[in-house]
Amino acid sequence: MRRAILAFGLLAWCAWSPAAAADGPAEGGTIIKKLLRGATNTLTGWVEIPRRVQETSQESGTGAGFTWGLVRGLGHGFFRTTAGLYELITFPFPAPPGYVPVIQPEFVFDSEPAP
């Protein structure tokens, strides 16, 4: 518990440090959004597995859902969790420029972007 409080305090200190706020007030909100997006995607990356199984089952049948859908879910879940960890670690820095999400859709619960 003590480590969790210390880690949260360190993250909060980094988010509101003068270096993080040097880009102006508009950037400060995006830093926090990147931090929250990273934490959310790290914790919810596993949701890609049942989502892809269900999606593939609807499109191609139950057998495909529990085989190909499972493989798709594991892959998407790995990438979402990895992207979340990346954003969680690099949240004080504008990488990529403008703090844009590194994965689309931004959150697992959002719908797929239009091509």
C-alpha distances in whole Angstrom, upper triangle without the diagonal:
4,5,5,6,9,10,11,12,14,15,17,18,20,21,23,24,28,28,27,29,32,33,34,32,33,31,28,27,28,25,23,24,24,20,20,23,21,18,20,22,20,18,22,24,24,26,29,30,31,32,35,36,37,38,40,41,43,45,46,45,43,44,43,40,39,40,40,37,35,36,36,32,31,32,31,28,27,29,27,23,25,26,23,21,24,23,20,20,24,23,24,27,30,31,33,35,34,30,32,30,31,31,33,33,30,28,28,29,32,35,37,39,42,44
4,5,5,6,9,10,11,12,14,15,16,18,20,21,22,26,26,25,27,30,32,33,31,32,30,27,27,28,25,23,25,25,21,21,24,22,19,22,24,21,20,24,26,27,29,31,33,34,35,37,39,40,41,43,44,46,47,49,48,46,47,46,43,41,42,43,40,38,38,38,35,33,34,33,30,29,30,28,25,26,27,24,22,24,24,20,20,23,23,23,27,30,30,32,34,34,30,32,31,31,32,35,34,31,29,30,32,34,38,39,40,44,46
4,5,5,6,8,10,10,12,14,15,16,18,20,21,24,24,23,26,29,30,31,30,31,28,25,26,26,23,21,23,22,18,19,22,19,17,20,22,19,18,22,24,25,27,29,30,32,33,35,37,38,39,41,42,44,45,47,46,44,45,44,41,39,40,40,38,35,35,35,32,30,31,30,27,26,27,25,22,23,24,21,18,21,21,17,17,20,20,21,24,27,27,29,31,31,28,30,28,28,29,32,32,29,27,28,30,32,36,37,38,42,43
4,5,5,6,8,10,11,12,14,15,16,18,20,23,24,22,24,27,29,29,28,29,26,23,23,23,20,18,20,19,16,16,19,17,14,16,19,16,15,19,21,22,24,26,28,29,30,32,34,35,36,38,40,41,42,44,44,42,42,41,38,37,38,38,35,33,33,33,30,28,29,28,25,24,25,23,20,21,22,18,16,19,19,15,15,19,18,19,22,25,26,28,29,29,25,27,26,26,27,29,29,26,24,25,26,29,32,34,35,39,40
4,5,5,6,9,10,10,12,14,15,17,18,22,22,21,23,26,28,28,26,27,25,22,22,23,20,18,20,20,16,16,20,18,15,18,21,19,18,21,24,25,27,29,31,32,33,35,37,37,39,41,42,43,45,46,46,45,46,44,41,40,41,41,38,36,37,36,33,31,32,31,28,27,28,25,23,23,24,20,19,21,20,16,17,20,18,19,22,25,26,28,30,29,26,28,27,28,29,31,30,27,26,27,28,30,34,35,36,40,42
4,5,5,6,9,10,10,12,14,15,16,20,20,19,21,24,26,27,26,27,25,22,22,23,20,18,21,20,16,17,20,19,16,20,22,19,19,23,25,26,28,30,32,34,34,36,38,39,40,42,44,45,46,48,48,46,47,46,43,42,42,42,40,37,37,37,34,32,33,31,28,28,28,26,23,23,24,21,19,20,20,16,16,18,17,17,21,24,25,27,29,28,25,28,27,27,29,31,31,28,27,28,30,32,35,36,37,41,43
4,5,5,6,9,10,11,12,14,15,19,19,17,20,23,24,25,24,25,22,20,20,20,17,15,18,17,13,14,17,15,13,16,18,16,16,20,21,23,25,27,29,31,31,33,35,36,37,39,41,42,43,45,45,43,44,42,39,39,39,39,36,34,34,33,30,29,29,28,25,24,24,22,19,20,20,17,15,16,16,12,12,15,14,15,18,21,22,24,26,25,22,24,23,24,25,28,28,25,24,25,27,29,32,33,34,38,39
4,5,5,6,9,10,11,12,14,18,18,16,18,22,23,23,22,23,20,17,17,18,15,13,15,15,11,12,15,14,12,15,17,16,16,19,21,23,24,27,29,30,30,32,35,35,36,38,40,41,42,44,44,43,44,42,39,38,39,39,36,34,34,33,30,29,29,28,25,24,24,22,19,20,20,16,15,17,15,12,13,15,13,14,18,20,21,23,25,24,21,23,22,23,24,27,26,23,22,24,25,27,30,31,32,36,38
4,5,5,6,9,10,11,12,16,17,15,17,20,22,22,21,22,20,17,18,19,15,14,17,17,13,15,18,17,15,18,21,19,19,23,24,27,28,30,32,34,34,36,38,39,40,42,44,44,46,48,48,46,47,46,43,42,43,42,40,38,38,37,34,33,33,31,28,28,28,25,23,23,23,19,18,19,18,14,14,16,15,14,18,21,22,25,26,25,22,24,24,25,27,29,29,26,25,27,28,30,33,34,35,38,40
4,5,5,6,9,10,10,14,14,13,16,18,20,21,20,22,19,16,18,18,14,13,17,16,13,15,18,16,15,18,20,18,19,23,24,27,28,30,32,34,34,36,38,39,39,42,44,45,45,47,48,46,47,45,42,42,42,41,39,37,37,36,33,32,32,30,28,27,26,24,22,21,21,18,16,17,16,13,12,13,13,12,15,19,20,22,23,23,20,23,23,24,26,28,29,25,25,27,29,30,33,34,34,38,39
4,5,5,6,9,10,14,13,11,14,17,18,19,18,19,16,14,14,14,11,10,13,12,9,11,14,12,12,15,17,16,17,20,21,24,25,27,29,31,31,33,35,36,36,38,41,41,42,44,45,44,44,42,40,39,40,39,36,35,34,33,30,29,29,27,25,24,23,21,19,19,18,15,14,14,12,9,9,11,9,9,13,16,17,19,20,20,17,19,19,20,22,25,25,21,21,23,25,26,30,30,31,34,36
4,5,5,6,8,12,13,11,12,16,17,17,16,17,15,12,13,14,11,9,13,13,10,11,15,14,13,16,19,18,19,22,23,26,27,29,31,33,32,34,37,38,38,40,42,43,44,46,47,45,47,45,41,41,42,41,38,37,37,35,33,32,31,29,27,27,26,23,22,22,20,17,17,17,15,12,13,13,11,10,14,17,19,21,21,20,17,20,20,22,24,26,26,22,22,25,26,27,30,31,31,35,37
4,5,5,6,10,11,10,11,14,16,17,16,18,16,13,14,15,12,11,15,15,12,15,18,17,16,20,22,21,22,25,26,29,30,32,35,36,36,37,40,41,41,43,45,46,47,49,50,49,50,48,45,45,45,44,41,40,39,38,35,34,34,32,30,29,28,26,24,24,22,20,19,19,17,14,14,14,12,10,14,17,19,22,22,21,19,22,22,24,26,28,29,25,25,28,29,30,33,34,34,37,39
4,6,5,9,8,7,10,12,14,15,15,16,14,11,13,13,10,10,14,13,11,14,16,15,15,18,20,19,21,24,25,28,29,30,33,35,34,36,39,40,39,41,44,44,45,47,48,47,48,46,43,43,43,42,39,38,37,36,33,32,32,30,28,27,26,24,22,21,20,18,16,16,14,12,11,11,9,7,10,13,15,18,18,18,16,19,20,21,23,26,27,23,24,26,28,28,32,32,32,35,36
4,6,9,9,6,8,11,12,13,12,13,11,8,9,10,7,7,10,10,9,11,14,13,14,17,18,18,20,22,24,27,28,29,32,34,32,34,37,38,37,40,42,42,43,45,46,46,47,44,41,42,42,41,38,37,37,35,32,32,31,29,27,26,25,23,21,21,19,17,16,16,13,11,12,11,8,6,10,12,15,17,17,15,13,17,17,19,22,24,24,20,21,24,26,26,29,30,29,32,34
4,7,8,6,6,10,12,12,11,13,11,8,10,12,9,9,13,13,12,14,17,17,17,20,22,22,23,26,27,30,31,32,35,37,36,38,41,41,40,43,45,46,46,48,50,49,50,48,45,45,46,44,42,41,40,38,36,35,35,32,31,30,29,26,25,25,23,20,20,19,17,15,15,14,11,9,12,14,17,19,19,17,16,19,20,22,25,27,27,23,24,27,28,28,32,33,32,35,37
4,5,5,6,9,11,12,12,15,12,10,13,14,11,12,16,15,14,17,19,19,19,22,24,24,25,28,29,32,33,34,37,39,38,40,43,43,43,45,48,48,48,51,52,51,52,50,47,47,48,46,43,42,42,40,38,37,36,34,32,31,30,28,27,26,24,22,21,20,18,16,15,14,12,9,12,14,17,20,19,18,17,21,22,24,27,29,29,26,27,30,31,31,34,35,34,37,38
4,5,5,6,9,10,11,14,12,10,14,15,13,14,18,17,17,20,22,22,23,25,27,27,29,31,32,35,36,37,40,42,41,42,45,46,45,47,50,50,50,53,54,54,55,52,50,50,50,48,46,45,44,42,40,40,38,36,35,34,32,30,29,28,26,24,24,22,20,19,18,16,14,11,13,15,18,20,19,18,18,21,23,25,28,30,31,28,29,32,34,33,36,36,35,38,39
4,5,5,8,10,12,14,11,10,14,14,12,14,17,16,16,19,21,20,22,24,25,25,28,30,30,34,35,35,38,41,39,40,44,44,44,46,48,49,49,51,52,52,53,50,48,48,48,46,44,43,42,40,38,37,36,34,33,32,30,28,27,26,24,22,22,20,18,17,16,14,12,9,9,12,15,17,16,16,15,19,21,22,26,28,29,26,28,31,33,32,35,35,33,36,37
4,6,7,9,10,11,8,7,10,10,8,10,13,12,12,16,17,17,18,21,22,22,24,27,27,31,32,32,35,37,36,37,40,41,40,42,45,45,45,48,49,49,50,47,44,45,45,43,41,40,39,37,35,35,33,31,30,29,27,25,24,23,21,20,19,17,15,15,14,11,9,6,8,9,13,15,14,13,12,16,18,20,23,25,26,22,24,27,29,28,31,31,30,33,34
4,5,6,7,9,7,6,10,11,9,11,14,14,14,17,19,19,21,23,24,25,27,29,29,33,34,34,37,39,38,39,42,43,42,44,47,47,47,49,51,51,52,49,47,47,47,45,43,42,42,39,38,37,36,33,32,32,30,28,27,26,24,22,22,20,18,17,17,15,12,9,11,11,15,17,15,14,14,17,20,22,25,27,27,24,25,29,30,29,32,32,31,34,35
4,5,8,10,9,9,12,13,12,14,17,17,17,20,21,22,23,26,27,27,30,31,32,35,36,36,40,42,40,41,45,45,44,46,49,49,49,51,53,53,54,51,49,49,49,47,45,44,43,41,40,39,37,35,34,34,31,29,29,28,25,24,24,22,19,20,19,16,14,11,11,12,15,17,15,14,15,18,21,23,26,28,29,26,28,31,33,31,34,34,32,35,36
4,7,8,6,8,11,11,10,14,15,15,17,19,20,21,23,25,25,26,29,30,31,34,35,35,38,40,38,39,43,43,41,44,47,46,46,49,51,51,52,49,46,48,48,45,43,43,42,39,38,38,36,33,33,32,29,28,28,27,24,23,23,21,18,19,19,16,14,11,10,10,13,15,12,11,12,15,18,20,24,25,26,23,26,29,31,29,31,31,29,32,32
4,6,6,7,10,11,11,14,15,16,17,19,21,22,24,25,26,28,30,31,32,35,35,36,39,41,39,40,43,44,42,45,47,47,47,50,51,52,53,50,48,49,49,47,44,44,43,41,39,39,37,35,34,34,31,29,30,29,26,25,25,23,20,21,21,18,16,13,13,13,16,17,15,12,14,17,20,22,25,27,27,24,26,30,31,29,32,32,30,32,33
4,5,5,7,9,10,12,13,15,16,18,19,21,22,23,25,27,28,29,30,34,34,34,38,39,37,39,42,42,41,43,46,45,46,48,50,50,52,49,46,48,48,46,43,43,43,40,38,38,37,34,33,34,31,29,29,29,25,24,25,23,20,20,21,19,16,14,15,14,18,19,16,13,14,17,19,22,25,26,26,23,25,28,29,27,30,31,29,31,33
4,6,6,7,9,11,12,13,15,16,17,19,21,22,23,25,27,27,28,32,32,32,36,37,34,36,39,39,38,40,43,42,42,45,47,47,49,46,43,45,45,43,40,41,40,37,36,36,35,31,31,31,29,26,27,27,23,22,24,22,18,19,21,18,15,14,14,12,16,16,14,10,11,14,17,20,22,23,23,20,22,26,26,24,27,27,25,28,29
4,6,5,6,9,10,11,13,14,15,16,19,20,21,22,24,25,26,30,30,30,34,35,33,34,38,38,36,39,42,41,41,44,46,46,47,44,42,43,43,41,38,38,38,35,33,34,32,29,29,29,26,24,24,24,20,19,20,19,15,16,17,14,11,10,10,9,12,13,11,8,9,12,14,17,20,21,21,18,20,24,25,24,26,26,25,27,28
4,5,5,7,9,10,11,13,14,16,17,19,20,21,23,24,26,29,29,30,33,35,33,35,38,38,37,40,42,42,42,45,46,46,47,45,42,43,44,41,39,39,38,35,34,34,32,30,29,29,26,24,24,24,21,19,20,19,15,15,16,14,11,9,11,11,14,15,14,11,10,14,16,18,21,22,22,19,21,24,25,24,27,27,26,29,31
4,5,5,6,9,10,11,12,14,15,16,18,20,21,22,24,27,27,27,31,32,30,32,35,35,34,37,39,39,39,42,43,43,45,42,40,41,41,39,36,36,36,33,31,32,31,28,27,27,25,22,23,23,20,18,19,18,15,15,17,15,11,11,13,12,15,16,14,11,10,12,14,17,19,20,20,16,18,21,22,21,24,25,24,26,28
4,5,5,6,8,10,10,12,14,15,16,18,20,20,21,25,25,25,29,30,28,29,33,33,32,34,37,37,37,39,41,41,42,40,37,38,39,36,34,34,33,30,29,29,28,25,24,24,22,19,20,20,17,15,17,15,12,13,15,12,9,9,10,9,12,12,11,8,6,9,11,14,16,17,17,14,15,19,20,19,22,22,21,24,25
4,5,5,6,9,10,11,12,14,15,17,19,20,21,24,25,25,29,30,29,30,33,34,33,35,38,38,38,40,42,42,43,40,38,38,39,37,34,34,33,31,29,29,27,25,24,24,21,19,19,18,16,14,15,13,10,10,12,10,6,6,8,8,11,12,12,9,7,10,11,14,16,18,19,15,16,20,21,21,23,24,23,26,28
4,5,5,6,8,10,11,12,14,15,17,18,19,23,23,24,27,29,27,29,32,32,32,34,37,37,37,40,41,40,42,39,37,37,38,36,33,33,33,30,28,28,27,24,23,23,21,19,18,19,16,14,15,14,11,10,12,11,8,8,11,12,14,15,15,13,10,12,13,15,17,19,18,15,15,19,20,19,23,24,23,26,28
4,5,5,6,8,10,10,12,14,15,16,17,21,20,21,25,26,24,26,29,29,28,31,34,33,34,36,38,37,39,36,34,35,35,33,30,30,30,27,25,26,25,22,21,21,19,16,17,17,14,12,14,14,10,10,13,12,9,11,12,12,13,14,14,11,9,10,10,13,14,15,15,11,12,15,16,16,19,20,19,23,25
4,6,5,6,9,10,10,12,14,15,16,19,20,20,23,25,24,25,28,29,28,30,33,33,33,35,37,37,38,35,32,33,34,32,29,29,28,26,24,24,22,20,19,19,17,14,14,14,11,9,11,10,6,7,10,9,6,8,10,9,10,11,12,10,7,8,8,10,12,14,14,10,12,15,17,16,19,19,19,22,24
4,6,5,6,9,10,11,12,14,15,19,19,20,23,25,24,26,29,29,29,31,34,34,35,37,38,37,38,36,33,33,34,32,30,29,28,26,24,24,23,20,19,19,17,14,14,14,12,9,10,10,7,5,8,8,5,8,10,12,12,13,15,14,10,12,11,13,14,16,16,13,13,16,17,18,21,22,22,25,27
4,5,5,6,9,10,11,12,14,17,17,18,22,23,22,24,27,27,27,29,31,32,32,35,36,35,36,34,31,32,32,31,28,27,27,25,23,23,22,19,18,18,17,14,13,15,12,9,11,12,9,8,11,12,9,12,14,15,15,16,17,16,12,13,11,14,14,16,15,11,11,13,15,15,19,20,20,24,26
4,6,5,6,8,10,10,11,15,15,16,19,20,19,21,24,24,24,26,28,29,29,32,33,32,33,31,28,29,30,28,25,24,24,22,20,20,19,16,15,16,14,11,11,12,10,7,10,10,7,8,11,12,9,13,14,14,14,14,16,14,11,10,8,10,10,12,11,8,7,10,12,12,16,16,17,21,22
4,5,5,6,9,10,10,14,15,15,18,21,19,21,24,25,24,26,29,30,30,32,33,32,33,31,28,28,29,27,25,24,23,21,19,18,18,15,14,14,12,9,8,9,7,4,6,7,5,4,8,9,8,12,13,14,13,13,16,15,11,12,9,10,10,13,13,10,9,12,14,15,18,18,19,23,24
4,6,5,6,9,10,13,14,15,18,20,19,21,24,25,25,27,29,30,31,33,33,32,33,31,28,28,29,28,25,24,24,22,19,19,19,17,14,14,14,11,9,11,10,6,7,10,8,6,10,12,10,14,16,17,16,17,19,18,15,15,13,13,14,16,15,12,11,12,14,16,19,20,21,25,27
4,5,5,6,8,11,11,13,16,17,16,18,21,21,22,24,26,27,28,30,30,29,31,29,26,26,27,26,23,22,22,20,17,17,18,15,13,14,13,10,9,12,10,7,10,12,10,9,13,14,13,16,18,19,18,18,20,19,16,15,12,13,13,14,13,10,8,9,11,12,16,17,19,22,24
4,5,5,5,9,10,10,13,15,14,16,19,20,19,22,24,25,25,27,28,27,28,26,23,23,24,23,20,19,19,17,14,14,14,11,9,10,10,6,6,8,7,5,8,10,9,9,12,14,13,17,18,18,17,17,19,19,15,14,11,11,10,11,11,8,6,7,10,12,15,15,17,20,22
4,6,6,9,10,12,14,16,16,17,20,21,21,23,25,27,27,29,30,28,29,27,24,24,24,23,21,19,19,18,15,14,14,12,9,10,10,7,4,7,8,5,6,9,9,8,11,13,13,17,18,19,18,18,21,21,17,17,13,13,12,14,14,12,10,10,13,15,18,18,20,24,25
4,6,8,9,11,13,15,15,17,19,20,21,23,25,26,27,29,29,27,28,27,23,23,24,23,21,19,20,18,15,14,16,14,10,11,12,9,7,11,11,8,9,13,12,11,14,16,16,19,21,22,21,21,24,23,20,19,16,16,15,16,16,14,11,10,13,15,18,19,21,25,27
4,5,6,8,10,11,11,14,16,16,17,19,21,22,24,25,25,24,25,24,20,20,21,21,18,16,17,16,12,13,14,11,8,11,11,8,7,11,11,9,11,14,14,13,16,19,18,22,23,23,22,22,24,24,20,19,15,16,13,14,13,12,9,7,9,12,15,16,19,22,24
4,5,6,8,11,11,12,14,16,16,18,20,21,22,23,24,23,23,21,18,18,19,18,15,14,14,13,9,9,10,8,5,7,8,5,5,8,9,8,10,13,13,13,16,18,18,22,22,23,21,20,24,23,20,18,15,14,12,13,12,12,9,7,10,13,15,15,18,21,22
4,5,6,8,9,11,12,14,15,16,18,20,21,22,22,20,21,19,16,16,17,16,13,11,12,12,8,8,10,9,5,8,10,8,8,11,13,12,13,16,17,17,19,21,21,25,26,26,25,24,27,27,24,22,18,17,15,16,15,15,12,9,12,15,16,17,20,23,24
4,5,6,6,9,10,11,12,14,16,17,19,20,20,18,20,18,15,15,17,16,13,11,13,12,8,10,12,9,7,11,12,10,10,14,14,13,16,18,18,18,21,23,23,26,27,27,26,25,28,27,24,22,18,18,15,15,13,14,10,7,9,12,13,15,18,21,23
4,6,5,6,8,10,10,12,14,15,16,17,18,17,18,16,13,13,14,13,10,9,10,8,5,7,9,6,5,9,10,8,10,13,13,13,16,18,18,19,22,23,23,27,27,27,25,24,27,26,23,21,17,16,13,13,12,13,10,7,9,11,12,12,16,19,20
4,5,5,6,9,10,11,12,14,16,16,16,14,15,13,10,10,11,11,8,6,8,7,4,6,8,8,6,10,12,11,12,15,16,16,18,20,21,22,24,26,26,30,30,30,28,27,30,30,27,25,21,20,16,16,15,17,14,10,12,15,15,15,19,21,22
4,6,5,6,8,10,10,12,14,15,14,13,14,13,9,9,12,12,8,8,11,10,7,9,12,11,10,13,15,14,15,18,19,19,21,23,24,24,27,28,28,32,33,32,30,29,32,32,29,26,23,22,19,18,16,18,15,11,12,15,15,16,19,22,23
4,6,5,6,9,10,11,12,14,14,13,15,13,10,11,13,12,9,9,12,10,7,10,12,10,10,14,14,13,15,18,18,18,20,22,22,23,26,27,27,31,31,30,29,27,30,29,27,24,20,20,16,15,13,15,13,9,9,11,11,12,16,18,20
4,5,5,6,8,10,10,12,12,12,13,11,8,9,10,9,5,7,9,6,5,9,10,8,9,13,13,13,15,18,18,19,21,23,23,24,27,28,28,32,32,31,29,27,30,30,27,24,21,20,16,15,14,16,14,11,12,13,12,12,16,18,18
4,6,5,6,9,10,10,10,9,10,8,5,6,8,8,4,5,9,8,7,10,12,11,12,15,16,16,18,20,21,21,24,26,26,27,30,31,31,35,35,35,32,31,34,34,31,28,25,24,20,19,18,20,18,14,15,17,16,15,19,21,22
4,6,5,6,9,10,9,8,11,10,6,9,11,11,7,9,12,11,10,13,15,14,14,18,19,18,20,22,23,23,26,27,28,28,31,33,32,36,36,35,33,32,35,34,31,29,25,25,21,19,17,20,17,14,14,15,14,15,18,20,21
4,5,5,6,9,9,10,12,10,7,10,12,11,7,10,12,10,10,14,14,13,14,17,18,17,19,22,22,22,25,27,27,28,31,32,31,35,35,34,32,30,33,32,30,27,23,23,19,17,15,18,16,13,13,14,12,12,15,17,18
4,5,5,6,7,8,9,6,5,8,9,7,5,9,10,9,10,13,14,13,15,18,18,18,21,23,23,24,27,28,28,30,32,33,33,37,37,36,33,32,34,34,32,29,25,24,21,19,18,21,19,16,16,17,15,14,17,18,19
4,6,5,4,5,7,6,4,7,10,9,7,10,13,12,12,15,17,16,17,20,21,21,23,26,26,27,29,31,31,33,35,36,36,40,40,39,37,35,38,37,35,32,28,28,24,22,21,24,22,18,18,19,17,17,21,21,22
4,6,6,8,11,9,8,11,13,12,10,13,16,14,14,18,19,18,19,22,23,22,25,27,27,28,31,32,32,33,36,37,37,40,40,39,37,35,37,37,35,32,28,28,24,22,20,23,21,18,18,18,16,16,19,19,21
4,6,9,11,9,8,12,13,11,10,14,15,13,15,18,18,17,20,22,22,22,25,27,27,28,31,32,32,34,36,37,37,41,40,38,36,34,37,36,34,31,28,27,23,21,20,23,22,19,19,19,16,15,18,18,18
4,7,8,6,7,10,11,10,9,13,14,13,15,18,18,18,20,23,23,24,26,28,28,30,32,33,34,36,38,39,39,43,42,41,38,36,39,39,37,33,30,29,25,23,22,26,25,21,22,22,19,18,21,21,21
4,6,6,6,9,10,10,10,13,15,15,16,18,20,20,21,24,25,25,27,29,30,31,33,35,35,37,39,40,40,44,44,43,40,38,41,41,39,36,32,31,27,26,24,28,26,22,22,23,21,21,24,24,24
4,5,5,6,9,10,9,11,14,14,15,17,19,19,20,23,24,24,26,28,29,30,32,34,35,36,38,40,40,44,44,43,40,39,42,41,39,36,33,31,28,26,25,28,26,22,22,24,22,22,25,26,26
4,5,5,6,8,9,10,12,14,15,17,18,19,20,22,24,25,26,28,30,31,32,34,35,36,39,40,40,44,44,43,41,39,42,42,40,37,33,32,28,27,26,29,27,24,24,26,24,23,27,27,27
4,6,5,5,6,9,10,11,12,14,16,16,18,20,21,22,24,26,27,28,30,32,33,34,36,37,38,42,41,40,38,36,39,39,37,34,30,29,25,24,23,26,25,21,22,23,21,20,23,24,24
4,6,6,4,7,9,9,10,12,14,14,16,18,19,20,21,24,25,25,28,29,30,31,34,35,35,39,39,38,36,34,37,37,35,32,28,27,23,22,21,24,22,18,19,20,19,18,22,23,23
4,6,6,6,8,10,10,12,14,15,15,18,20,20,21,24,25,26,27,29,31,31,34,35,36,40,40,39,37,35,39,39,36,33,30,28,25,24,23,25,23,19,20,22,21,21,24,26,26
4,5,5,6,9,10,11,13,14,15,17,19,20,21,23,25,26,27,29,30,31,33,35,36,39,39,39,36,35,38,38,36,33,29,28,24,24,23,26,24,21,22,24,23,21,25,26,26
4,5,5,6,8,10,11,12,14,15,17,18,20,21,22,24,26,27,28,30,32,33,34,38,37,36,33,32,35,36,33,30,27,25,21,21,21,23,22,19,21,22,20,19,22,23,22
4,5,5,6,9,10,10,12,14,15,16,18,20,21,22,24,25,26,28,30,31,32,35,35,34,32,30,33,34,31,28,25,23,19,19,18,21,19,16,17,18,17,16,19,21,21
4,5,5,6,9,10,10,12,14,15,16,18,20,21,22,24,25,26,28,30,31,34,34,34,31,30,34,34,31,29,25,23,20,20,19,21,19,16,18,20,19,18,21,23,24
4,5,5,6,9,10,11,13,14,15,17,18,20,21,23,24,26,27,29,30,34,33,33,30,29,32,33,30,28,24,22,19,19,19,21,20,17,19,20,20,18,21,23,23
4,6,5,6,8,10,11,12,14,15,16,18,20,21,22,24,26,27,28,31,31,30,27,26,29,30,27,24,21,19,16,15,15,18,17,14,16,17,16,15,17,19,19
4,5,5,6,8,10,10,12,14,15,16,18,20,21,22,24,25,26,30,30,29,27,25,29,29,26,24,20,18,15,15,15,16,15,11,14,15,15,14,17,20,20
4,6,5,6,9,10,10,12,14,15,16,18,20,21,22,24,25,29,29,29,26,25,29,29,26,24,20,18,16,16,16,18,16,13,16,18,18,17,20,23,23
4,5,5,6,9,10,11,12,14,15,17,18,20,21,22,24,27,27,26,24,22,26,27,24,22,18,16,13,14,15,16,16,13,16,18,18,16,18,21,20
4,5,5,6,9,10,10,12,14,15,16,18,20,21,22,25,25,24,22,20,24,24,21,19,15,13,10,11,11,13,12,10,13,14,14,12,15,18,18
4,5,5,6,8,10,10,12,14,15,16,18,20,20,24,24,24,22,21,24,25,22,20,16,14,11,12,13,13,11,9,12,14,15,15,17,20,21
4,6,5,6,9,10,11,12,14,15,17,18,20,23,23,23,20,20,24,24,21,20,16,14,12,14,14,15,14,12,16,17,18,17,19,22,22
4,6,5,6,8,10,10,12,14,15,16,18,21,21,20,17,17,20,21,18,16,13,10,8,11,12,12,12,11,15,16,17,15,16,20,19
4,5,5,6,9,10,10,12,14,15,16,20,19,19,17,16,19,20,16,15,11,9,7,9,10,9,9,8,12,13,14,13,15,19,19
4,5,5,6,9,10,10,12,14,15,19,19,20,17,17,21,21,18,17,13,11,10,13,13,12,11,10,14,15,17,17,19,22,23
4,5,5,6,9,10,11,12,14,17,17,18,15,15,19,20,16,16,13,10,10,13,14,13,13,13,17,18,20,19,20,23,23
4,5,5,6,8,10,10,12,15,15,15,12,12,15,16,13,12,9,6,7,10,12,10,11,12,15,16,17,16,17,20,21
4,5,5,6,9,10,10,14,14,15,13,13,17,17,13,13,9,9,9,12,12,10,10,11,14,15,18,17,18,22,23
4,5,5,6,8,10,13,14,15,13,14,18,18,14,15,12,11,12,15,16,14,13,14,18,19,21,21,22,25,26
4,5,5,6,8,11,11,12,10,11,14,15,12,13,11,9,11,14,16,14,14,16,19,20,22,21,21,25,25
4,5,5,5,9,9,10,9,10,12,13,9,10,8,8,10,13,14,12,13,15,18,18,20,20,20,23,24
4,6,6,9,10,12,12,13,16,15,12,13,12,12,13,16,17,14,14,16,19,19,22,22,23,26,27
4,6,8,9,12,11,13,16,16,13,15,14,13,15,19,20,17,17,19,22,23,25,25,25,29,29
4,6,6,8,7,10,12,13,10,12,12,11,14,18,19,16,18,20,23,23,25,25,24,28,28
4,5,7,8,10,12,11,8,11,11,12,14,17,18,15,16,19,21,21,24,24,23,27,28
4,7,9,11,12,12,9,13,14,15,18,21,22,18,20,23,25,24,27,27,26,29,30
4,6,8,9,9,8,11,13,13,17,20,21,18,20,23,25,25,27,27,25,28,29
4,6,5,6,5,8,11,12,15,18,19,16,19,22,24,23,25,24,23,25,26
3,5,7,6,8,9,9,13,16,18,15,18,21,24,22,24,23,21,24,24
4,6,6,6,8,7,11,14,16,14,17,20,22,21,22,21,19,21,21
4,6,7,10,10,14,16,18,16,19,22,24,22,24,22,20,22,22
4,5,9,11,14,15,17,14,18,21,23,21,22,21,19,21,22
4,6,9,12,13,15,12,15,18,20,18,20,20,18,21,22
4,6,9,10,11,9,13,16,18,16,17,16,15,17,18
4,6,7,8,6,9,12,15,13,15,14,13,16,17
4,7,9,8,11,13,16,14,16,14,13,16,17
4,6,6,8,10,13,12,13,11,11,14,14
3,5,7,9,11,9,9,7,7,10,11
4,6,7,8,6,7,6,6,10,12
4,7,9,7,9,9,9,13,15
4,5,5,9,10,11,15,17
4,6,8,9,12,15,17
4,7,9,12,15,18
4,7,9,12,15
4,6,9,12
4,7,9
4,6
4
